Amino acid sequence: MLSTIEAAKRIGVSKSTLLRWLDEGLVDDVERDWRGWRMWRSRDIERIRAFQKAYHSKPIRRIRRGTLSRAEYAKAAAQSMGSFARGYSLRPGVGM
């Protein structure tokens, strides 16, 4: 198991980028230990790498009809990444 900074290094992004993706709901959070610290496993790293590849593969459709909340923007962004969503399945007990 890896810390968040170690996971970010393996994914190839900064810790703040990884935490922002989690905060904005672009990726599902990972399990936490008894202290509340995130426990990154290799399957989590691969899931985030797949997201990163899809996220940077094509531009996300921008929505300009008023102000969106972070959750609404994250939902719109996730919907626009159809190629990512087709191969993705939620783990039981994690996410929404």
C-alpha positions, 0 to 999 in steps of 0.5 A: 500500500502506498501513501497519496504522494507515492501514488501521485508519483507513480501515476505521474501527477502532483499530489494536489492534482490527484487530491483535486480529482478526488475532491471534484468527484472525477475519480472515486476515493480509495479505502482508508485505514483506521487513521483515515489515511488513504491506502492506495493499492496497485488496482487503484493506481491502474484505475487512476492511470486509465482515468488520466489517459481518458482525461487527456485523450480529448478535450472535455466539452465545456458547458457555458450555461451559467455557473455549475457546482463542482459536482455538476461539472464533475458529472458533465466531465465524466459523461463526456469521457465515454471511452473511459466509462465503458471499461470502468466498473465501480468496486462494491461499497466505494463511490456513490 
